[in-house]
Amino acid sequence: MNVKQKLKRFSELGTFDRVIELEFKNLNENFEYKGNWANEVFKNNNPIVLELGCGKGEYTIDLAKKATGKNFIGVDIKGNRLWRGAKTGHEEGITNSAFLRTQIEFIEYFFAENEVSEIWITFPDPQLKDRREEKRLTHPNFLDKYHFLLNENGLVHLKTDSKELFEISVEYFKNESRGTLTCVSHDINAEPEMREEWQIETFYEQKFRKEGKAIQYLQFQFNS
């Protein structure tokens, strides 16, 4: 994609419904929708579900279609990627989907304590180099953020093709005393029953499946 196309997408992104962009310099504890996403953005009282590092937003959009009683927010810093999901949500009138353009490291600036019911992490960068380990979205530093955001019995879902990241993440969650690993699958296609939400495929998942890679999944539930 050339620069002209990217600029066009950035410009168009701001015209779509339920797309929030905030410059880093304007980050503060008084973000207008913090604690009020359901009422102010979605005009309902339904549970909030986040997809972190949502890329093109395939999971956000498809989950929103499947679970109309929940509100889904895709989060990513790459505006030219978000454009695809935001455009689909806008054109198809998927009113329980929204997109937030920001760095995930600052997620607590945008959501209040206990405001979120579930978090999906779909095919994140494994960040396998030691000096990058704190960038992993399943690192204990991020688990602290998720614990703050999630309400009682809140869920974290991880779906990945990276065996290394999956094994590391399982250990992270096993060592997390505030909750329990409720599902661990080393290959969702080998499971006796395919969950409906597992059937959603992102652009990268389709690519990984063609390469013969196993798709792994875990679910963690915070106890409080």
Summary of the structure (lengths in Angstrom):
residues: 224
radius of gyration: 16.9
end to end distance: 44.8
largest distance: 49.2
contacts: 703
relative contact order: 0.14
helix: 40%
strand: 23%
